Structures are given as C-alpha cells and as structure tokens.
Amino acid sequence: MKSRSEPRTSLFVPESGLSDRVDYRLMETPEEKDSIYLMRYKAYLHGGVTAPSESQRVSDHYDDAPNAWMFGIYIDGELCSSLRLNVVTSECRISGSVDLFGDVLHPRIDHGEVFIDPLRLAALPEKARQFPEIPYLTVRLAYMACEHFNADFGLALVRAEHQAFYRRVFMSEVIADPRSFPGFLPKVALMASDYRAVRERVMTRFPIMRSSAFERRMLFQRAGERQFSPQGGVTSFESASIVPNA
C-alpha cells in the first residue's frame, strides 16, 4: 500500500505479464474523484453512450453515497479504468440498480438479501486497446466485494451487446428487461449472479477472480477506518451497518 490515503493492491496476471504493474486505488478525495468523472466522460462519449456536455464530467449522487466505493485501476502508474460499487443492504439501499429496478429488488432486500451493485464501469479507449485484460481487471473488484461483504448476488446493468460477457464470466442471468438509465443513452437490462452458487466455478475458470482476505481489507477499508499498529501491521475497524466477511 502506497500510503494511508492511497490504498494499493498489486495483481498478478500470468497470461498478460502484468505482474506488479496493476494497482487498485480507492478514490476518496475530490481531486481523485474528479479524475474519474473526467475519464468516464471521455470513455462514454467515445462509446456513444452519453451526450456531449460543457462540464466534460460524468457523475451522479450515488458516487458520494455512504455505501459507495469508487476505484481507479492503474497500469504502470497510469489511470486506465474505473468502477463504482454500492453495497446494498436492508439498512442502506442507495443504488442505481435499486432505483431503476426497485419493483424487482426491494422485495428481495426486504427478505435480507445483500447485493453488490457495480456501476459506472469506464475505460480509456486507448488503454482498452492496449490492454485487452482491462474488463476482467475492472470487474474483479465487484467479485472481491461480493466475498468481502458476504453478498448474496452481484448485479449488473448491462446493454444488450455486453450481456454475453457477464453470462460467460459470472454466469449472470437477466432478471429484468431493459429500461432507460438517466444520463445513459442505451437501455440496460438488470442481470444478477448468484455469488455463492457460482463462486467456485467462476474462480476455477477465471483464477484472476481469486483474492486474499488481506487484499480485500486493503481495498475496502476507507481512510478513516485504517489504523496502523506500532509494528507496522494494520488494525481493521468494521462498519456497524455493513459487516464484511473477511
């Protein structure tokens, strides 16, 4: 980890030779978040999924929700992609998927199901061409979150042309037909992956999805929750409302 304000975890990807070149960083400061908003705009405009805007930024109120974690994925020290995760529980239901598909998700949340809602996946076009592994490196964060927060399902708002990827990697299934998401031009369907049912099969087929408890703690502890012992170790303080399975 580079510093208390810049958590870092390295990922070994034998297929690509990206050993020790990939960093996941929890983006917490206004400056860090602004770099993500700008990157989203560039990626979405290039992909034709957002309209031009004077601000050249893409953000929403879910970015600053108490149950949100925003990550930047860096390769060789350069920002390449990003993902925001919202941890949805009965105590905190702030989530883009929940707002769009509340009729589907609220009854399940009422029964105690916990969801990881990864939204705002974005990758710089030039980096995506240079590193075809980026989609896997990015969505891996959602899989680690499912384990860390003891989630029942991983969600995804997916346009039609990307559904095959989620079926192949996470064995996700469409649980609600496409709807319009604010600020996103294509309609998106709601897909869900039964984490406990498919976990071992996914990790066997895609070993990149494996992670250690230490790596997950380093990623999902916010700056105010990280405390270092005199021996240089890390003392973990868990949220009272969202207790991870670490």
N, C-alpha and C positions, 0 to 999 in steps of 0.2 A: 504494500500500500504506500503511495507516494506521500500522503500527508493526511492529517485528520480531516481536512476539508476536501480532499480529493481521493476517495477510495478507489482502489485499483485492483483488478484481478487479471492475471495472465491466463491465456487459454492455449493449450497445446492441440494443434490440428495437424496430425501427421500427414493427412492427404495433401495438404497445401503448403507445408513447410512454414506455417505461420507461427511456429514455436516462439513464445516470448515476444511476439510482435503485437498481440491484441490486448487492449485494455478496455475494461468496462468502467465507466465513471458515473457516479451518481451526481446528477446536475442539480445543485441546490441554490446557488447564488443567482441574483438577477442577471448578471453577465453570462453565466453559464447557460441559463435558460434561454436568453436572447439568441445565443449562437444556435440553439436547437430550433427556435422559431424561424430563424432565417434559413437554416438548412431545409426544414420542412417546406418552406415556400418554394425554394429552388427545385426540390425534388417533385413536389406536387404540380408545379407549373410545367415542368418538363414532361411529366406524365399525363398532362391534360386533365387532372382531376380537381384543380382549383382554378378560379378566375384570377387574372392579374389584379394586384392591389397596390395602392400607393405605399403602404407600410412595408411591403415585402416581408411580412411575417405571417405565420400561421400558428395560432394559439387558441385555447378555449379555457373555460373556467375549471375544467377537470384537471388541468395542469397543476393547479395550486390547491387541490383538494387534500384533506388530511390523510386520505388513503391512497395517495398517488406517489409513485416513484418514477422519476424521469432519468433515463440513462443515455449517455453518449457512448458509442462504440468507436474506439480509436485503433488504427493500424499504423505502426511506425510513428506514433505521436500525432497523427492527423485524424481529425474527425471524419468518419465515413458514414455512419448511420445512427439512428436513434430509435428509441421505443419508450412509450409511457405505459406504466402498469397501474391499474386501480385494483385494490384488493377489496372485493365486495363481500360484506357480511350483513347479518340482520341489523347490526348496530350502525353500519356505515354503508349506504347503498349508492354513494356518488359514483357514477359511471356512465359513460356514453352509451354503452350497450343496454344498461338498465333503463336509461331514459328513453331510448328508441324502442326497446322491446320489453317494456315494463309489464305488459299483459302476459308475457311468457315467463319472465324471470322473477317477478315479485312473489308469486305463489311458491316458487321453489326456495327462494330466500326465506320466506316465512317458515318453511319446514327445516331451516337450519343449514341449507347448502351454502358453501363458500365458493366464490368464483374469482378467478384471475381474469381481468379484462385488459388485454394488451391492445392499445390503440396508438394511432399516430406513428406507425412504422414509416420511416423515411430513410432513404439512402441517396447520397450524392450520385448523380448519374455517372460521372467519370470514375468514381470509386467502385460502383457496382459493376462497371465493365472490367475494371482492373482486377477485382476480387469477387469472383462468382460465388464465393462462400458466404458473402455478407448476409443473405437472407437467413441462413442457418445460424450464423453467429448472433444475429439480432434476436430471432425468436427463441433462441436458447434461454434468454433472460426470463421469458414467460414460463418456460418449463422449470427453471430453478425456483421461480416464485411459487409455483404450484406445490413443490416439495417443501419450501421454507414455511409457507403459511398454511400448510395442511389443507389445501384446497380440494374440493370435490371435482370441479370442472374448470378447464381452461376455455375461454371464449375467444371468438374472433369475428369481427365484422369484415366480410370478405366480398369483393366484387366477383362476378361470375368467372372471369379468366384466371383468378388466383385460387379458386376452391380446390383444384386438383392438388396443389402444393400442400394444403392443410390436411387433405384426406390422406395423402401419401406419407407425410411426416408424422402427423399427430393422430391419424385415424379419426379426424373430426367428421362430424355429421351435421348437415343443415337441419336446424331445429325451428327456423322461422324464415319465411320468404322475404325477398329483398324489399327494403324500404329506403327512403331518402334520408341521409345523414346531413345535418346542417354544415354548409361550407365544403361539402364533398360532392362533386358532380355526379359520379356513377352511383346507382343504388347498391346497397350492400345487404347480403343475407347474414343471418346470425348462425354461426357454426359453434359447436361445442365438442370438446374432447373429454371423455370420462377418464380423468387422470389415473385413478387407482386401477382401473380395469386394463388400461393400455400401457401403463408405465414401463413395465419390463420389456414388452415387445418393442416399444419405441427406442428404449436405450440399447437394446440388442442390435436393432437395425441402424441406429444412429448414435454411436458411442459418444459423439460430441455433446449430447444432451446430458451426460453424466456430470455430477459436480460433487464437491465435498461440503460438509457442514460448515467448515471454516470459510470456504469461498462464499457461501450463501450469506453467512453472517457479515462478512466484509462488504458485501454488496447492499444488503437491505437494512443495515443499521444507519440511521441518519447521523449527521454530525453531532447533534446534541445527545445522542444515545451511545456514542463511542467514548470509552474511558480506558486509558492505558495504565496498566499496573506498573509499579516501580521496576519490575523485572522485564518490562517491555512487552508483556502479553496484553491481551485485550479482554476487558470485562464487559459482558453483554448485559444490557438492560432491555427487557422486552416491553412492548406496548401493552397496556392493560386491556385495550379493546381488540387488538389483533395479535394473538399469541402464536408465533411461528413454531413449526415442528422441526427444530434444528437438531 
